[in-house]
Amino acid sequence: MYGGWLAVFLTVAQCPGQTIPKTVSLFDGKTLAGWKTVDPAQQKQWYVADSMIISGDRQHKIPENTYLQTTRAYGDFEFRCLFRLTGDPKTGMINSGIQYRSVIEGTKIIGYQADIGDGYWGDIYDEHRRGKLVGGDLSVLKRVLKPDGWNSYIIRCTGKRHELYINGVKTCDYLEQDNNIPQKGVIAVQIHSGGAAQVEFRDLTITEL
C-alpha cells in the first residue's frame, strides 16, 4: 500500500503539464543593469558596492525621496531581498521602503510600498495615492528585528492578496478591495528624505507566480 501511494505521488509531482515557478535574480551584484531611477536626475544617488545596491552615506541628509525601479513590471510574484537601514534619527527621519505593483507618471511613482524604519516596520503604504493601508504587526517581529542590522523582506502578491514578511514573520495580510487599482507594476527600492541615512539592498530575487 505504501509503495502504491508513493508511485501516485511521484506521478502527480512529475506531471509534464505542471509549470514550476522559476526564481531569478534582479541584481547581478556588479551593475545597475535592469534598474533605473524614477527621476533620471537622481541616478547618481544610487550605486553598487560590495555586491549591494546603496543610497545615502550617513553623512549628508537625504534631500528628497528617491527611487530606483526595475525596468520590468510584475503582477503575481514573490520578491525577496536582504536590506539594512542605518542613520542617526537625531538628524531627521531614517526611512526606506520597497515599492511594488507601482506605476510611473512622469517622475512620480505611484503604488504600494512595503515600509522600512522605526514606526513603519512592515506597514503597507500606498505611495502618492491613499497613504497608509495597513499597520505592520510587530507583536512577534520585535523579537527578531535588527533595526540597524541586516533583515530579510518577502513580498508576496497573488491576485488581490498582499502578504509581507520581515525575517520570516508575517507583518501584513491585505486584500485589495478597489478593482481600479493596478495589479501589475514595477518594483523599486527607496530612500526617504530627512536624516543622514544609508540603505543597502542585496540578494534581490523574484519568482513570478
C-alpha positions in Angstrom: 0.0 0.0 0.0 2.8 2.4 0.9 4.5 1.8 -2.4 1.3 2.4 -4.3 0.8 5.8 -2.7 4.4 6.7 -3.4 4.0 5.9 -7.0 0.9 8.0 -7.3 2.6 10.9 -5.6 5.6 10.7 -7.9 3.3 10.5 -11.0 1.5 13.7 -9.9 4.7 15.5 -8.9 6.3 14.8 -12.3 3.2 15.6 -14.4 4.6 17.2 -17.6 1.7 19.7 -17.7 2.9 21.4 -14.4 5.0 24.5 -14.5 7.4 25.1 -11.6 7.9 28.8 -10.9 11.5 29.9 -11.5 13.3 32.2 -9.2 15.6 34.7 -10.9 18.0 37.4 -9.6 17.0 41.0 -10.1 20.6 42.2 -9.4 23.9 41.0 -10.9 25.9 42.2 -7.9 28.1 44.4 -10.1 25.9 46.9 -12.0 22.5 48.5 -12.0 21.6 46.7 -15.2 17.8 46.2 -15.3 17.3 49.2 -13.0 16.9 53.0 -13.4 15.9 55.9 -11.2 12.3 57.1 -11.5 13.7 60.6 -11.8 16.7 60.5 -14.2 18.3 63.4 -12.4 18.7 61.2 -9.3 20.7 58.5 -11.0 23.9 59.4 -9.1 22.2 58.8 -5.8 22.3 55.1 -6.3 25.4 52.9 -6.8 26.8 49.4 -6.4 29.5 48.4 -3.9 30.4 45.1 -2.3 27.5 43.3 -4.1 25.0 45.8 -2.7 22.7 48.4 -4.1 23.3 51.5 -2.0 21.9 55.0 -1.5 23.0 57.6 1.1 26.2 57.9 3.1 25.1 58.6 6.7 27.0 61.9 6.5 24.6 64.1 4.5 20.9 64.5 4.9 18.7 62.9 2.1 17.2 66.0 0.3 14.3 64.3 -1.3 12.7 60.8 -1.7 14.4 58.9 -4.5 13.5 55.6 -6.1 15.4 53.0 -8.1 13.0 51.0 -10.2 13.1 47.8 -12.2 12.7 48.2 -16.0 10.2 45.4 -16.0 6.7 45.2 -14.4 5.4 42.3 -12.4 1.9 41.1 -11.5 1.8 38.0 -9.2 5.1 37.2 -7.6 7.2 36.6 -4.6 10.0 39.1 -4.1 12.8 38.5 -1.6 15.8 40.6 -0.5 18.1 41.4 2.3 18.3 45.1 3.5 20.0 47.3 6.0 18.9 50.8 7.0 21.2 52.9 9.2 21.5 56.5 10.3 21.2 58.8 13.3 17.5 59.6 14.0 18.6 62.9 15.6 19.4 64.1 12.1 15.9 63.5 10.8 13.7 60.8 9.5 15.5 57.5 8.8 13.2 55.5 6.5 13.2 53.4 3.4 10.8 51.1 1.6 10.2 48.7 -1.4 7.7 49.8 -3.9 5.8 47.1 -5.8 3.0 47.0 -8.4 3.8 50.6 -8.9 3.2 52.8 -11.9 5.3 55.8 -13.1 3.8 59.1 -14.0 6.5 61.5 -15.2 9.0 61.5 -12.3 6.5 60.3 -9.7 6.0 56.7 -8.6 2.5 55.6 -7.5 1.7 52.4 -5.8 2.2 50.0 -2.9 5.2 50.2 -0.6 6.5 47.7 1.9 7.8 50.1 4.6 11.1 50.1 6.4 12.1 52.1 9.5 11.1 52.8 13.1 7.4 53.5 13.4 6.7 51.9 10.0 8.2 48.4 10.0 6.1 46.0 7.9 3.4 48.6 7.0 1.8 48.7 3.6 1.8 52.3 2.4 0.2 53.5 -0.8 2.7 56.0 -2.2 1.2 59.1 -3.8 -2.3 57.7 -3.7 -4.1 56.6 -0.5 -1.5 56.7 2.3 -1.1 54.0 4.9 -3.2 51.0 4.2 -2.2 48.5 6.9 0.0 48.8 10.0 2.6 46.1 10.4 2.0 43.6 13.2 5.1 43.9 15.5 4.0 41.5 18.2 6.4 38.8 17.1 8.6 40.8 14.7 10.0 42.9 17.6 11.7 39.8 19.0 13.8 39.1 15.9 14.1 42.5 14.2 17.5 44.0 13.9 16.8 47.8 13.5 20.4 48.7 12.5 21.4 45.3 11.0 20.6 43.0 8.1 17.0 41.9 7.8 15.1 40.0 5.1 11.9 41.1 3.3 9.4 38.9 1.5 6.6 40.5 -0.6 4.1 38.0 -2.0 1.3 39.1 -4.3 -1.3 36.8 -5.7 -4.3 38.4 -7.2 -5.7 40.9 -4.8 -3.9 39.4 -1.8 -0.7 41.1 -0.4 1.5 39.4 2.2 4.6 41.0 3.8 7.2 39.1 5.9 10.3 40.5 7.7 12.7 37.9 8.9 10.1 35.2 8.1 7.5 36.9 10.3 4.3 37.9 8.7 3.6 41.6 9.3 0.6 42.2 6.9 -2.0 40.2 5.1 -4.0 42.7 3.0 -6.8 42.1 0.5 -7.3 44.9 -2.1 -11.0 45.9 -2.4 -10.6 48.5 -5.1 -10.9 47.0 -8.6 -9.4 50.1 -10.2 -6.0 49.7 -8.5 -3.5 48.2 -11.0 -2.4 44.6 -10.2 0.8 44.9 -12.1 3.7 47.3 -11.9 7.4 47.9 -11.3 9.4 47.2 -8.1 11.5 50.0 -6.7 13.8 50.5 -3.7 13.5 53.8 -1.9 15.4 56.0 0.5 13.3 58.6 2.2 14.1 62.3 2.6 15.1 63.6 6.0 18.0 62.4 8.1 21.6 61.4 7.3 20.7 57.8 6.3 22.0 55.0 4.2 20.1 52.0 2.8 21.7 48.8 1.4 20.0 46.0 -0.5 21.4 42.7 -1.6 20.3 39.3 -2.9 17.2 40.6 -4.7 15.2 37.9 -6.3 11.7 37.4 -7.8 9.6 34.3 -8.5 6.7 35.0 -10.9 3.6 33.1 -9.8 
